[in-house]
């Protein structure tokens, strides 16, 4: 009954099922692993001490930025250079912008430093001037932003002196020197009152270290892939069952044979009747009207004129 499974058409169906189910299971397992990694990272972050409370280290010793060094205090010495504003950033549920200055270090590279946050729209008129001369900053280390970071404006079209993303890839196109692939945010207002009007920007948790919406998306994708695998298997069993039932009905003679060419009714047309081509159905009245009248009949007069 199941010999149809060896036909070329079913070979294609079987091959698809054999490949699709392991693929769905693999993708579901991979998404589940991503979710478990985020849970584990979240638990480790809760048990670990606050990175900002650890001793500050030179910037070069903490690079590149990863989940361990993100948030650690880093020190760098240099002079402030170009200043940029980063609009569209919220702090305490208020809309505002970051004030970012590039710190030129002795190595020639510049470190982006977020000096603070101001409410309202980005405008140079209200921004406190950066300290002059050589300064040593101690700020919480952060990885360069990307298109998935909160508050990032990747559409472009901002006025001169504003950037939508704090990253080396963005800044290197605006200044004639190299930029570190990291940035720091000052935990306190600048000394001397120069930045007293600005609020410090708290360091953000490293990406992928918390149970955020993306973590639960991984869990949702896990369920979807396993549902896909079950659906493929269900449809295969359904197709096999339907094909087997059709084969059984044919074997038991439950499926009527298709009529041959000779058993088809002749096409109907003018003069065609069930009795045969050319025959015309006649009733009593039709027979009387259609039969020729006999001149010898009493209904005819001598002049063969019908008597009515």
N, C-alpha and C positions, 0 to 999 in steps of 0.2 A: 504493500500500500504506500510505502514511503520511498519508492524508487524514484519518484519525481525529484527528490532532493539531489540526485546525481545528474540532473539535466543542466545544460549550460546556464540557463537563466537562474536556477537556484544556486549554482556555484558562485555566481556574482553576489547574490543576496547573502549567502553564508560567509563569503570572504569579508563583506562589509561588516557583518555582525562580529566576526572574530577580531577585526581590527578596531571597531568602534568601542566595544565594551572595555577592553584594556586601556584604551586611550582615555576614556571618561574616568575610569577608576584612578589612573595615574594623575590626571589633572585635579581630581577631587582630593587625592592624598596630598598633592603638592600644596594646594590652597589650605588644607588643614594644617600642614606643617608651618606655613607662613603665619597662620593664626596662633599656633602654639609658640612660635618664636617670639611673637609680639607679647604674648602673655608672660613668657619667661623673662623677657627684657623689662617688662613693667614690674614684675616682682623683684628683679634685681635692682632696679632703680629705686624702688621704695625702701629696700634694705640698705642700700648704699648711702653714705653721708652726702649731704648737700654739696655739690661740686664747688659752689661759691664760698664755702667755708674752708676749703683746703688752701694750702699755702700757694702763693703766686709763683709761677715759673716763667722764665724767658719764653717769648713767643715761639722761637725756633724749636724749642724742646717739646712743644705740645702739638706741632704740626706733623702729619695732616690731621685735621679734625675728624674724630670718630665719636662713637657713643660714650667712650671713656673720657676723652678730653673735652667734649662739648660741655660748656658751662664752667670750665676751670678758669680761675683767674690767670691772666697772662699779662706780662709786662713788656713794654716796648718804649724805646726812647727815640725821639726825633723832633721834627718841627712840623706844625700844621701847614698844609698847602690848600689845595682846592676844596671848596665847600659845595655840597649838594643837598637838596631837600628831597625827602622821600614821602610823597603825599599818600593819602588814603590809608593811614595807619591808626588803629584804635587803641586807646588806653583808658581803662576804667569806664568802658562803654561810651567813650566820647571820641568823636572823629577829630583827627589831627594829622601831624606829619612828624617825621624824624629829621633831626639835624645831623648830617654826616659830614665829617671832615677826613681828608686823607692825611695820615701821619707819615711823612718822609723819614725813613730810618737811615742809619749809617750804611746799610747794605745797598741803598739806592731804590729798594722796593718800598711801596707805600702800603700802610695798613689802614683799611677803612675803620673809622671810629665813630660810633653813634653817640654823640655827646648828650642827647636828650630828646624829649618829645614836647611839642607845643600844640595847643588846640587850634582849631580853625583851619583855614586854607593856607597853603604853602605860600609864603611871601618873605622876601629878604628883609623887609622893613622892621620886623619884630624879632629877628634872629640875633641873639647876643654874639659878639665877635669872639673868635677863638683866641686862646692865649698866644702871646707872641714869644718868639725865641724857642729854645730847646726845652721840651717837657718830657716827663716820664709818665706814661699812662698805665693804669692797672684796670683792666676791664675783663668782663666775662667773655670767654672765647665762644664764637658761634661759627657754624659752617655757612658757606655761601648759600644764598637762597636759590630756589628754582621755581618753576612754574606752579608747583604744588604747594608752595609755602603760603601761609596765611597773609592776606593783604597785598600780595604781589600784583602789580599791574604789568602784564606782559604784552598789552596791546600797543604800547608806544604812543607817539604823538604828544609827549609831554613838553612843556615849555623848556627853554634853555635853563640849565642849572638844576633840573629835577630829573630823578631816575625812578623807575618803578620797581627795580629789583636790586638788592644789595648782593652783588656777585662780582668776581674778578672779570668774568666774561663781559659784563656790562661796562664796568669802569675802565677796562684797558682800552676801550675804543674812545674814551673821552679825555684821557691824559697821556702825555708822552713818555710814561715810564711804567715799569712793571708794578703789578698790584698783587698782594697776598691773596691766596684763595681761602680767605677767612675774614672775619671782622669781629670787633669787640664792642661791647656796650658798657658804658660807664655806670657802675652801680650807685654812684652818688653824684650830686651836683658838683661842678667844677669849683675848686677853691678860689677864694678871692671874690666871689659873687658874680663872676663873669657869666656863669650859666645858671644863676640862681632862679631864673624864671622858668627854666626847663625842668621837666620831670624825668627822672632816670627810667630807662626802658629795661624791664626785667628780661633776663635771659630765658629763651624758650627751650623746652625739652628737645633733645635730639629726635630727628624724624624716625619713626618706627619704634620708639621706646615706650609708647603708652597705648592704652586701650581706647583708641580713638575710633572714629567712624570707619576708617580704612581697615582696622582690625576686624570689625564685625562684617565688613564687606567680604573679607576673605572667608569668614565663616559661612556667609550666605552663598558665595560661589562654590564652596565645598558641597553644600546641599544640592545645588543646581546640577553639578557634574554627576553626582550619584543618581539623581532623578533621571538624567539623560541616559545613563547606563541601564537603569531599570526599564525605561520606556523602549529602548532598542530591543531589549530581551523580550518584553511583552509583545511588541509588534511582530517579532519573528515567530513566537509561538502562535500568535493569532493567524498569521499567514499560513503556517504549516497546517494548522487545524482546518482552516477553510479549504486548503488544497486537498487534504486527506478526505474530508467529507465529500468533496466533488468527485474524487476518484472512487469512493465507496458507492455513491449514487449511480455512477456509470456502470460499475460492476454488478449492481443489483438490478439494473434495468429501470431505475426510477427516473432516468432522464429520457424523455421521448426523443425518438430519432427524428432527424430533420427530414422533411419531405424532399423527395428527389425532383429532378426537373420535369419528369413526365407526369407527376401528380399535381402539377400546378393548374389551376383553372385557366381556361382560355380567356383572353382579354375580351371584355365586353365592348361592343361597338354597335353601329347601326345595323339593325336586322339580326343581332345575335340574341339568342334566348337560351335558357337552360336546356331546351330540347335539342339544340344544335344550331349551327350557323344557318342563317337564312330563314329559320322558322319564326313564325309570328304567333303569339298567343291569341287565341280567338275565344270569345265568349259566345253565347247564343245570339245576342244582338249583332255582334260583329260578324258572325257567320251569315246571318240573314242579309246584312247589308253588303257583305263582300261577295256573296254568291251571285252569278249571272242569272238574270230572270229568263225563264223559259217562255218563248212566244206562244206555246200551246197552252199555257196556263190560263184558267178562266179569268184571271185578272187582266188579261190583255184583250183589247177589242180587235176588230178586224184590221185596223190600221196599225196594229202592234203598239197601240197606245195604252199605257197602263190605266186601269180603272181604279180610281181612288174613292 
